[in-house]
């Protein structure tokens, strides 16, 4: 069992702002003003500054001297680079599951996630679909037993969620493609 302390205030603020960026409520290039966030959330400026540093580390914003924090642009190159890296991480995690699962019950969490993905697809709930697509990776963490891989995936999660959310908003057909891919991966692990 791994101990996970509850998120601090700065992490909660970062999560709130990240969700707004991921859903497109805060647009690329848009300035995030500390004072507005402080007033809107009724929190201290120090906590907001710390949250902005977290978001910068997660590639959602850029903090520029004397210009403040801005939502980063999503260029084709950045999305391609991110997808290439994430696909390699999926491969690492998938291989770990394929090599280390021992009983059908080990795959129970994956089957539950698969059902939630199907439900999200049927409801066209993009937010839930994106979150559960990352829960696939999280379910594989115990098999990989690699804290560095886990930390890297979690740090890239918001940036990848943003790209994934945008892609699914524009092309809802990709949800069915992901479902088919996940079903194929489960079959490959069972083989």
N, CA, C and O of each residue as an XYZ file, in Angstrom:
764
protein
N       0.844     -1.185      0.000
C       0.000      0.000      0.000
C       0.884      1.241      0.000
O       1.889      1.293      0.710
N       0.518      2.220     -0.781
C       1.263      3.460     -0.869
C       0.471      4.562     -0.191
O      -0.725      4.714     -0.438
N       1.138      5.336      0.667
C       0.486      6.443      1.350
C       0.420      7.630      0.406
O       1.419      7.987     -0.220
N      -0.752      8.241      0.301
C      -0.928      9.432     -0.522
C      -1.552     10.501      0.346
O      -2.710     10.390      0.750
N      -0.779     11.540      0.631
C      -1.298     12.642      1.429
C      -2.337     13.408      0.608
O      -2.245     13.457     -0.619
N      -3.319     14.002      1.277
C      -4.305     14.784      0.530
C      -3.627     15.970     -0.161
O      -2.620     16.495      0.314
N      -4.200     16.373     -1.284
C      -3.631     17.488     -2.030
C      -3.678     18.765     -1.203
O      -4.670     19.055     -0.535
N      -2.584     19.523     -1.259
C      -2.530     20.805     -0.595
C      -3.318     21.842     -1.379
O      -3.828     21.558     -2.463
N      -3.411     23.034     -0.829
C      -4.189     24.100     -1.457
C      -3.658     24.441     -2.845
O      -4.439     24.591     -3.785
N      -2.347     24.564     -2.984
C      -1.771     24.912     -4.287
C      -2.101     23.844     -5.328
O      -2.399     24.163     -6.479
N      -2.048     22.582     -4.922
C      -2.377     21.483     -5.846
C      -3.854     21.533     -6.239
O      -4.201     21.256     -7.387
N      -4.718     21.884     -5.293
C      -6.150     22.002     -5.597
C      -6.409     23.144     -6.578
O      -7.212     23.009     -7.502
N      -5.724     24.266     -6.370
C      -5.862     25.406     -7.280
C      -5.346     25.018     -8.662
O      -5.978     25.317     -9.676
N      -4.194     24.350     -8.696
C      -3.621     23.909     -9.974
C      -4.591     22.973    -10.690
O      -4.774     23.079    -11.902
N      -5.208     22.063     -9.951
C      -6.168     21.129    -10.552
C      -7.364     21.882    -11.138
O      -7.816     21.581    -12.243
N      -7.866     22.857    -10.392
C      -9.005     23.661    -10.855
C      -8.658     24.391    -12.156
O      -9.423     24.353    -13.119
N      -7.507     25.048    -12.173
C      -7.095     25.780    -13.376
C      -6.795     24.824    -14.529
O      -7.116     25.114    -15.681
N      -6.182     23.691    -14.217
C      -5.879     22.699    -15.258
C      -7.160     22.217    -15.923
O      -7.211     22.089    -17.146
N      -8.190     21.950    -15.136
C      -9.469     21.505    -15.706
C     -10.043     22.559    -16.644
O     -10.595     22.223    -17.692
N      -9.918     23.812    -16.279
C     -10.426     24.893    -17.140
C      -9.623     24.981    -18.434
O     -10.182     25.255    -19.496
N      -8.318     24.751    -18.348
C      -7.477     24.765    -19.549
C      -7.813     23.560    -20.423
O      -7.970     23.697    -21.636
N      -7.921     22.394    -19.818
C      -8.205     21.157    -20.558
C      -9.534     21.263    -21.298
O      -9.630     20.852    -22.454
N     -10.555     21.806    -20.649
C     -11.879     21.920    -21.274
C     -11.968     23.083    -22.256
O     -12.987     23.254    -22.925
N     -10.906     23.886    -22.345
C     -10.902     24.996    -23.296
C     -11.545     26.265    -22.777
O     -11.761     27.203    -23.544
N     -11.858     26.317    -21.482
C     -12.430     27.532    -20.909
C     -11.380     28.635    -20.853
O     -11.695     29.812    -21.022
N     -10.133     28.245    -20.615
C      -9.006     29.177    -20.706
C      -8.293     28.843    -22.011
O      -7.796     27.731    -22.185
N      -8.245     29.793    -22.915
C      -7.751     29.571    -24.278
C      -6.237     29.733    -24.363
O      -5.629     30.419    -23.542
N      -5.629     29.088    -25.374
C      -4.185     29.272    -25.598
C      -3.850     30.753    -25.758
O      -4.529     31.486    -26.478
N      -2.796     31.171    -25.076
C      -2.366     32.561    -25.120
C      -3.045     33.445    -24.086
O      -2.588     34.559    -23.829
N      -4.132     32.963    -23.491
C      -4.858     33.761    -22.506
C      -4.022     33.929    -21.243
O      -3.386     32.990    -20.764
N      -4.040     35.145    -20.722
C      -3.275     35.449    -19.517
C      -4.050     34.990    -18.284
O      -5.265     35.166    -18.195
N      -3.332     34.408    -17.347
C      -3.926     34.016    -16.066
C      -3.409     35.005    -15.035
O      -2.225     35.001    -14.697
N      -4.293     35.842    -14.542
C      -3.894     36.880    -13.600
C      -4.032     36.374    -12.170
O      -5.098     35.928    -11.743
N      -2.922     36.458    -11.446
C      -2.899     35.977    -10.059
C      -4.015     36.591     -9.231
O      -4.716     35.897     -8.494
N      -4.169     37.904     -9.363
C      -5.137     38.603     -8.523
C      -6.564     38.123     -8.793
O      -7.345     37.956     -7.856
N      -6.911     37.902    -10.052
C      -8.263     37.421    -10.372
C      -8.502     36.031     -9.790
O      -9.578     35.752     -9.262
N      -7.502     35.165     -9.888
C      -7.634     33.813     -9.340
C      -7.758     33.891     -7.822
O      -8.571     33.188     -7.221
N      -6.948     34.747     -7.207
C      -6.977     34.933     -5.755
C      -8.370     35.352     -5.290
O      -8.900     34.806     -4.323
N      -8.954     36.324     -5.986
C     -10.284     36.808     -5.609
C     -11.373     35.784     -5.914
O     -12.281     35.586     -5.107
N     -11.289     35.135     -7.068
C     -12.325     34.173     -7.469
C     -12.377     32.966     -6.540
O     -13.456     32.454     -6.239
N     -11.212     32.514     -6.089
C     -11.162     31.308     -5.256
C     -11.009     31.608     -3.768
O     -11.044     30.703     -2.934
N     -10.838     32.905     -3.443
C     -10.677     33.323     -2.053
C      -9.503     32.600     -1.391
O      -9.643     31.976     -0.339
N      -8.340     32.705     -2.041
C      -7.115     32.071     -1.554
C      -5.985     33.099     -1.570
O      -6.142     34.197     -2.105
N      -4.857     32.738     -0.986
C      -3.727     33.663     -0.919
C      -2.964     33.690     -2.242
O      -3.011     32.740     -3.024
N      -2.261     34.795     -2.474
C      -1.459     34.921     -3.697
C      -0.325     33.906     -3.722
O       0.041     33.404     -4.785
N       0.226     33.606     -2.559
C       1.309     32.622     -2.496
C       0.862     31.257     -3.002
O       1.593     30.582     -3.727
N      -0.345     30.859     -2.614
C      -0.884     29.575     -3.077
C      -1.123     29.592     -4.581
O      -0.892     28.593     -5.262
N      -1.586     30.726     -5.097
C      -1.818     30.845     -6.543
C      -0.490     30.791     -7.287
O      -0.386     30.128     -8.319
N       0.523     31.479     -6.773
C       1.848     31.440     -7.419
C       2.390     30.016     -7.463
O       2.919     29.570     -8.482
N       2.252     29.314     -6.352
C       2.713     27.927     -6.299
C       1.930     27.061     -7.296
O       2.503     26.191     -7.952
N       0.623     27.304     -7.403
C      -0.210     26.558     -8.361
C       0.240     26.832     -9.791
O       0.264     25.921    -10.619
N       0.592     28.069    -10.085
C       1.055     28.412    -11.434
C       2.371     27.708    -11.759
O       2.586     27.290    -12.897
N       3.242     27.576    -10.774
C       4.498     26.842    -10.995
C       4.222     25.363    -11.279
O       4.897     24.745    -12.102
N       3.231     24.807    -10.595
C       2.840     23.415    -10.850
C       2.334     23.277    -12.282
O       2.694     22.332    -12.984
N       1.500     24.219    -12.713
C       0.953     24.173    -14.074
C       2.041     24.359    -15.129
O       1.966     23.780    -16.213
N       3.037     25.156    -14.814
C       4.151     25.331    -15.756
C       4.931     24.024    -15.884
O       5.318     23.634    -16.986
N       5.158     23.357    -14.771
C       5.868     22.077    -14.787
C       5.086     21.022    -15.574
O       5.673     20.097    -16.135
N       3.776     21.166    -15.611
C       2.917     20.216    -16.333
C       2.624     20.667    -17.765
O       1.776     20.084    -18.441
N       3.314     21.686    -18.217
C       3.266     22.152    -19.609
C       1.919     22.740    -20.025
O       1.579     22.713    -21.207
N       1.155     23.264    -19.085
C      -0.123     23.880    -19.423
C      -0.025     25.393    -19.538
O      -0.809     26.023    -20.246
N       0.944     25.972    -18.836
C       1.145     27.419    -18.921
C       2.633     27.714    -19.058
O       3.487     26.869    -18.789
N       2.911     28.935    -19.482
C       4.283     29.440    -19.497
C       4.287     30.706    -18.651
O       3.385     31.537    -18.760
N       5.297     30.848    -17.815
C       5.433     32.046    -16.988
C       6.606     32.834    -17.548
O       7.747     32.371    -17.547
N       6.300     34.029    -18.024
C       7.320     34.867    -18.648
C       7.603     36.081    -17.772
O       6.675     36.676    -17.224
N       8.879     36.459    -17.634
C       9.216     37.631    -16.821
C       8.485     38.882    -17.316
O       8.454     39.159    -18.515
N       7.914     39.613    -16.402
C       7.198     40.860    -16.639
C       5.983     40.716    -17.560
O       5.380     41.717    -17.945
N       5.617     39.474    -17.916
C       4.423     39.267    -18.747
C       3.429     38.346    -18.058
O       2.273     38.252    -18.472
N       3.873     37.671    -17.015
C       2.972     36.813    -16.255
C       2.765     35.444    -16.863
O       3.530     34.994    -17.716
N       1.713     34.794    -16.403
C       1.408     33.423    -16.823
C       0.409     33.438    -17.975
O      -0.593     34.154    -17.943
N       0.703     32.638    -18.986
C      -0.169     32.503    -20.152
C      -0.398     31.022    -20.437
O       0.496     30.200    -20.239
N      -1.586     30.691    -20.896
C      -1.882     29.319    -21.311
C      -1.037     29.017    -22.547
O      -0.998     29.810    -23.488
N      -0.368     27.876    -22.542
C       0.508     27.523    -23.662
C      -0.302     27.199    -24.911
O      -1.452     26.763    -24.841
N       0.335     27.426    -26.052
C      -0.262     27.091    -27.346
C      -0.124     25.591    -27.568
O       0.869     24.986    -27.164
N      -1.105     25.004    -28.202
C      -1.045     23.593    -28.580
C      -0.711     23.533    -30.067
O      -1.600     23.638    -30.912
N       0.554     23.365    -30.380
C       0.948     23.262    -31.781
C       0.906     21.798    -32.215
O       0.902     20.890    -31.385
N       0.876     21.591    -33.512
C       0.871     20.224    -34.041
C       2.127     19.481    -33.594
O       2.069     18.295    -33.268
N       3.265     20.183    -33.579
C       4.521     19.552    -33.170
C       4.469     19.114    -31.701
O       4.902     18.012    -31.365
N       3.941     19.975    -30.835
C       3.847     19.628    -29.412
C       2.922     18.433    -29.196
O       3.232     17.536    -28.412
N       1.799     18.424    -29.885
C       0.856     17.310    -29.736
C       1.489     16.020    -30.233
O       1.379     14.980    -29.584
N       2.157     16.084    -31.392
C       2.809     14.896    -31.944
C       3.893     14.385    -30.993
O       4.001     13.182    -30.758
N       4.686     15.295    -30.452
C       5.754     14.914    -29.523
C       5.182     14.260    -28.272
O       5.694     13.245    -27.801
N       4.133     14.843    -27.748
C       3.490     14.314    -26.548
C       2.886     12.938    -26.814
O       3.030     12.025    -26.000
N       2.216     12.792    -27.942
C       1.599     11.497    -28.278
C       2.651     10.415    -28.477
O       2.442      9.267    -28.084
N       3.773     10.770    -29.080
C       4.855      9.801    -29.273
C       5.373      9.314    -27.926
O       5.548      8.114    -27.717
N       5.618     10.249    -27.016
C       6.117      9.897    -25.691
C       5.097      9.060    -24.915
O       5.451      8.053    -24.301
N       3.836      9.479    -24.948
C       2.810      8.747    -24.205
C       2.608      7.343    -24.775
O       2.348      6.405    -24.021
N       2.723      7.186    -26.083
C       2.552      5.843    -26.652
C       3.662      4.917    -26.173
O       3.421      3.731    -25.947
N       4.874      5.444    -26.017
C       5.971      4.631    -25.478
C       5.692      4.227    -24.033
O       6.019      3.115    -23.617
N       5.090      5.132    -23.276
C       4.755      4.808    -21.887
C       3.641      3.769    -21.820
O       3.664      2.883    -20.965
N       2.667      3.875    -22.720
C       1.621      2.846    -22.809
C       2.246      1.486    -23.100
O       1.847      0.478    -22.518
N       3.221      1.459    -23.995
C       3.890      0.202    -24.340
C       4.605     -0.375    -23.121
O       4.494     -1.568    -22.841
N       5.343      0.476    -22.392
C       6.034      0.011    -21.184
C       5.049     -0.576    -20.175
O       5.276     -1.652    -19.621
N       3.962      0.140    -19.949
C       2.975     -0.329    -18.975
C       2.258     -1.584    -19.475
O       2.015     -2.512    -18.704
N       1.926     -1.607    -20.750
C       1.262     -2.786    -21.319
C       2.129     -4.026    -21.234
O       1.645     -5.110    -20.907
N       3.419     -3.868    -21.531
C       4.350     -4.999    -21.418
C       4.450     -5.491    -19.977
O       4.515     -6.696    -19.732
N       4.463     -4.562    -19.029
C       4.542     -4.948    -17.615
C       3.319     -5.771    -17.214
O       3.448     -6.779    -16.519
N       2.138     -5.345    -17.650
C       0.918     -6.097    -17.330
C       0.979     -7.475    -17.976
O       0.687     -8.482    -17.331
N       1.359     -7.518    -19.256
C       1.406     -8.796    -19.984
C       2.376     -9.782    -19.336
O       2.119    -10.986    -19.318
N       3.487     -9.275    -18.804
C       4.504    -10.146    -18.221
C       4.204    -10.546    -16.783
O       4.639    -11.607    -16.335
N       3.458     -9.701    -16.043
C       3.350     -9.929    -14.607
C       1.982    -10.351    -14.099
O       1.867    -10.715    -12.929
N       0.950    -10.322    -14.910
C      -0.349    -10.750    -14.392
C      -0.329    -12.260    -14.227
O       0.271    -12.980    -15.026
N      -0.994    -12.726    -13.178
C      -0.948    -14.161    -12.886
C      -2.333    -14.802    -12.829
O      -2.478    -15.987    -13.129
N      -3.335    -14.041    -12.453
C      -4.688    -14.588    -12.318
C      -5.675    -13.677    -13.048
O      -5.433    -12.477    -13.170
N      -6.772    -14.231    -13.527
C      -7.779    -13.401    -14.201
C      -8.254    -12.223    -13.346
O      -8.624    -11.177    -13.880
N      -8.245    -12.392    -12.029
C      -8.679    -11.297    -11.150
C      -7.742    -10.093    -11.243
O      -8.147     -8.969    -10.947
N      -6.482    -10.323    -11.656
C      -5.538     -9.211    -11.839
C      -6.035     -8.233    -12.897
O      -5.722     -7.043    -12.854
N      -6.811     -8.744    -13.845
C      -7.284     -7.913    -14.948
C      -8.649     -7.290    -14.668
O      -9.182     -6.559    -15.504
N      -9.218     -7.575    -13.495
C     -10.520     -7.019    -13.119
C     -10.608     -5.508    -13.250
O     -11.567     -5.006    -13.835
N      -9.626     -4.759    -12.718
C      -9.700     -3.300    -12.849
C      -9.751     -2.829    -14.308
O     -10.427     -1.850    -14.623
N      -9.045     -3.520    -15.183
C      -9.043     -3.141    -16.596
C     -10.414     -3.373    -17.228
O     -10.866     -2.577    -18.051
N     -11.068     -4.461    -16.842
C     -12.400     -4.759    -17.374
C     -13.425     -3.744    -16.871
O     -14.334     -3.356    -17.605
N     -13.274     -3.313    -15.606
C     -14.169     -2.285    -15.065
C     -13.971     -0.963    -15.798
O     -14.939     -0.279    -16.130
N     -12.719     -0.611    -16.049
C     -12.432      0.629    -16.774
C     -12.982      0.535    -18.193
O     -13.539      1.501    -18.715
N     -12.824     -0.625    -18.812
C     -13.343     -0.808    -20.167
C     -14.853     -0.561    -20.195
O     -15.359      0.076    -21.119
N     -15.569     -1.056    -19.194
C     -17.019     -0.846    -19.147
C     -17.349      0.634    -18.956
O     -18.279      1.151    -19.574
N     -16.583      1.314    -18.097
C     -16.816      2.751    -17.899
C     -16.535      3.526    -19.182
O     -17.237      4.490    -19.491
N     -15.510      3.112    -19.935
C     -15.213      3.760    -21.216
C     -16.377      3.581    -22.194
O     -16.755      4.519    -22.896
N     -16.931      2.392    -22.234
C     -18.085      2.135    -23.111
C     -19.260      3.020    -22.691
O     -19.926      3.619    -23.536
N     -19.510      3.097    -21.381
C     -20.602      3.938    -20.879
C     -20.375      5.403    -21.245
O     -21.304      6.088    -21.672
N     -19.143      5.883    -21.079
C     -18.817      7.274    -21.422
C     -19.004      7.520    -22.911
O     -19.503      8.567    -23.321
N     -18.600      6.550    -23.708
C     -18.761      6.665    -25.159
C     -20.240      6.767    -25.524
O     -20.625      7.610    -26.334
N     -21.060      5.917    -24.932
C     -22.494      5.932    -25.233
C     -23.145      7.243    -24.819
O     -24.075      7.706    -25.480
N     -22.670      7.851    -23.731
C     -23.195      9.142    -23.265
C     -22.503     10.318    -23.949
O     -22.916     11.466    -23.788
N     -21.440     10.025    -24.721
C     -20.606     11.060    -25.343
C     -20.055     12.015    -24.279
O     -19.984     13.225    -24.491
N     -19.669     11.451    -23.133
C     -19.093     12.204    -22.020
C     -17.575     12.216    -22.193
O     -16.880     11.306    -21.741
N     -17.079     13.249    -22.848
C     -15.657     13.313    -23.187
C     -14.793     13.402    -21.937
O     -13.749     12.755    -21.864
N     -15.210     14.189    -20.956
C     -14.402     14.337    -19.737
C     -14.198     12.997    -19.038
O     -13.075     12.655    -18.667
N     -15.266     12.244    -18.859
C     -15.159     10.935    -18.200
C     -14.343      9.969    -19.054
O     -13.574      9.167    -18.524
N     -14.508     10.045    -20.365
C     -13.773      9.159    -21.271
C     -12.271      9.425    -21.178
O     -11.473      8.491    -21.100
N     -11.894     10.701    -21.189
C     -10.475     11.068    -21.090
C      -9.910     10.602    -19.754
O      -8.821     10.028    -19.710
N     -10.631     10.839    -18.676
C     -10.139     10.451    -17.349
C      -9.969      8.941    -17.245
O      -8.963      8.465    -16.719
N     -10.940      8.189    -17.738
C     -10.818      6.729    -17.653
C      -9.748      6.180    -18.587
O      -9.188      5.116    -18.324
N      -9.459      6.884    -19.668
C      -8.368      6.420    -20.532
C      -7.038      6.505    -19.781
O      -6.136      5.702    -20.021
N      -6.918      7.470    -18.881
C      -5.716      7.546    -18.048
C      -5.782      6.570    -16.882
O      -4.747      6.137    -16.375
N      -6.980      6.226    -16.460
C      -7.109      5.221    -15.403
C      -6.619      3.860    -15.871
O      -6.236      3.024    -15.053
N      -6.627      3.629    -17.183
C      -6.034      2.408    -17.736
C      -4.559      2.357    -17.344
O      -4.060      1.326    -16.892
N      -3.870      3.483    -17.525
C      -2.445      3.536    -17.183
C      -2.253      3.374    -15.684
O      -1.351      2.665    -15.238
N      -3.101      4.033    -14.913
C      -2.975      3.947    -13.457
C      -3.183      2.517    -12.961
O      -2.534      2.085    -12.008
N      -4.078      1.796    -13.601
C      -4.313      0.405    -13.205
C      -3.090     -0.465    -13.487
O      -2.916     -1.517    -12.872
N      -2.246     -0.024    -14.414
C      -1.041     -0.791    -14.761
C       0.146     -0.465    -13.857
O       1.128     -1.207    -13.854
N       0.084      0.617    -13.094
C       1.220      1.009    -12.245
C       1.715     -0.122    -11.346
O       2.924     -0.350    -11.292
N       0.841     -0.840    -10.639
C       1.355     -1.903     -9.750
C       2.133     -2.989    -10.496
O       3.056     -3.580     -9.937
N       1.773     -3.251    -11.734
C       2.482     -4.270    -12.510
C       3.868     -3.779    -12.908
O       4.828     -4.549    -12.899
N       3.974     -2.501    -13.258
C       5.262     -1.934    -13.667
C       6.167     -1.722    -12.463
O       7.381     -1.900    -12.561
N       5.582     -1.340    -11.317
C       6.345     -1.090    -10.097
C       7.532     -0.172    -10.373
O       8.662     -0.455     -9.975
N       7.252      0.941    -11.069
C       8.293      1.881    -11.465
C       7.846      3.295    -11.081
O       7.076      3.920    -11.810
N       8.326      3.799     -9.938
C       7.867      5.112     -9.483
C       8.237      6.252    -10.436
O       7.530      7.257    -10.496
N       9.329      6.108    -11.175
C       9.731      7.161    -12.112
C       8.781      7.221    -13.303
O       8.407      8.304    -13.753
N       8.401      6.075    -13.801
C       7.436      6.012    -14.895
C       6.097      6.582    -14.437
O       5.459      7.348    -15.160
N       5.681      6.205    -13.244
C       4.413      6.689    -12.700
C       4.428      8.208    -12.555
O       3.473      8.879    -12.946
N       5.500      8.750    -11.998
C       5.586     10.201    -11.810
C       5.583     10.928    -13.147
O       4.944     11.971    -13.284
N       6.286     10.389    -14.124
C       6.338     11.013    -15.446
C       4.955     11.031    -16.090
O       4.531     12.050    -16.635
N       4.256      9.901    -16.023
C       2.907      9.831    -16.594
C       1.989     10.829    -15.893
O       1.232     11.542    -16.553
N       2.049     10.886    -14.571
C       1.173     11.795    -13.829
C       1.482     13.258    -14.138
O       0.568     14.079    -14.208
N       2.757     13.591    -14.324
C       3.107     14.972    -14.660
C       2.667     15.345    -16.070
O       2.353     16.506    -16.332
N       2.643     14.382    -16.975
C       2.211     14.651    -18.348
C       0.698     14.504    -18.524
O       0.145     14.890    -19.554
N       0.039     13.945    -17.515
C      -1.405     13.705    -17.600
C      -2.198     14.953    -17.996
O      -3.011     14.865    -18.915
N      -2.004     16.119    -17.347
C      -2.806     17.286    -17.734
C      -2.560     17.736    -19.181
O      -3.507     18.063    -19.896
N      -1.310     17.753    -19.606
C      -1.015     18.182    -20.977
C      -1.618     17.214    -21.988
O      -2.179     17.633    -23.001
N      -1.501     15.929    -21.711
C      -2.058     14.940    -22.631
C      -3.582     14.973    -22.596
O      -4.225     14.817    -23.634
N      -4.163     15.174    -21.429
C      -5.623     15.275    -21.329
C      -6.135     16.434    -22.170
O      -7.166     16.330    -22.835
N      -5.407     17.528    -22.132
C      -5.795     18.703    -22.918
C      -5.816     18.379    -24.410
O      -6.780     18.697    -25.105
N      -4.756     17.748    -24.897
C      -4.679     17.400    -26.318
C      -5.752     16.373    -26.674
O      -6.395     16.469    -27.720
N      -5.933     15.407    -25.809
C      -6.897     14.335    -26.038
C      -8.321     14.889    -26.046
O      -9.127     14.537    -26.908
N      -8.623     15.755    -25.082
C      -9.948     16.365    -24.980
C     -10.255     17.159    -26.247
O     -11.347     17.050    -26.805
N      -9.296     17.953    -26.692
C      -9.477     18.760    -27.896
C      -9.721     17.871    -29.115
O     -10.606     18.148    -29.925
N      -8.935     16.805    -29.238
C      -9.091     15.889    -30.374
C     -10.468     15.227    -30.358
O     -11.107     15.091    -31.402
N     -10.919     14.819    -29.182
C     -12.219     14.153    -29.092
C     -13.372     15.126    -29.302
O     -14.422     14.740    -29.816
N     -13.190     16.372    -28.913
C     -14.212     17.385    -29.169
C     -14.397     17.568    -30.672
O     -15.517     17.716    -31.160
N     -13.284     17.555    -31.394
C     -13.338     17.791    -32.832
C     -13.744     16.545    -33.602
O     -14.424     16.639    -34.624
N     -13.330     15.376    -33.117
C     -13.609     14.123    -33.827
C     -14.088     13.065    -32.846
O     -13.295     12.265    -32.350
N     -15.357     13.064    -32.573
C     -15.914     12.114    -31.608
C     -15.724     10.664    -32.055
O     -15.781      9.754    -31.228
N     -15.499     10.439    -33.344
C     -15.292      9.081    -33.853
C     -14.072      8.431    -33.217
O     -14.009      7.205    -33.117
N     -13.101      9.232    -32.784
C     -11.886      8.677    -32.195
C     -12.168      7.921    -30.896
O     -11.372      7.072    -30.496
N     -13.272      8.213    -30.242
C     -13.610      7.483    -29.022
C     -13.794      6.001    -29.349
O     -13.314      5.140    -28.612
N     -14.479      5.704    -30.441
C     -14.695      4.300    -30.807
C     -13.383      3.641    -31.213
O     -13.186      2.450    -30.973
N     -12.480      4.411    -31.830
C     -11.170      3.872    -32.199
C     -10.373      3.500    -30.951
O      -9.713      2.462    -30.921
N     -10.434      4.346    -29.918
C      -9.723      4.049    -28.679
C     -10.319      2.815    -28.009
O      -9.585      1.968    -27.500
N     -11.649      2.712    -28.008
C     -12.296      1.537    -27.417
C     -11.844      0.260    -28.114
O     -11.566     -0.745    -27.460
N     -11.771      0.301    -29.435
C     -11.331     -0.878    -30.195
C      -9.880     -1.217    -29.867
O      -9.534     -2.387    -29.705
N      -9.031     -0.192    -29.768
C      -7.624     -0.403    -29.435
C      -7.484     -1.026    -28.049
O      -6.702     -1.959    -27.862
N      -8.236     -0.515    -27.083
C      -8.157     -1.043    -25.725
C      -8.617     -2.500    -25.684
O      -8.019     -3.320    -24.988
N      -9.674     -2.822    -26.425
C     -10.149     -4.213    -26.483
C      -9.066     -5.116    -27.074
O      -8.863     -6.233    -26.598
N      -8.371     -4.638    -28.109
C      -7.284     -5.414    -28.716
C      -6.131     -5.610    -27.735
O      -5.534     -6.685    -27.679
N      -5.820     -4.570    -26.961
C      -4.747     -4.679    -25.969
C      -5.091     -5.721    -24.907
O      -4.242     -6.527    -24.525
N      -6.328     -5.704    -24.433
C      -6.737     -6.700    -23.436
C      -6.642     -8.114    -24.007
O      -6.206     -9.038    -23.319
N      -7.046     -8.278    -25.252
C      -6.942     -9.598    -25.895
C      -5.484    -10.033    -26.000
O      -5.162    -11.200    -25.779
N      -4.604     -9.089    -26.340
C      -3.177     -9.411    -26.470
C      -2.584     -9.824    -25.125
O      -1.767    -10.743    -25.064
N      -2.987     -9.156    -24.055
C      -2.484     -9.494    -22.722
C      -2.950    -10.894    -22.326
O      -2.197    -11.658    -21.722
N      -4.180    -11.220    -22.665
C      -4.728    -12.534    -22.322
C      -4.115    -13.661    -23.148
O      -4.133    -14.818    -22.726
N      -3.575    -13.335    -24.319
C      -3.027    -14.377    -25.217
C      -1.726    -14.961    -24.709
O      -1.151    -15.839    -25.352
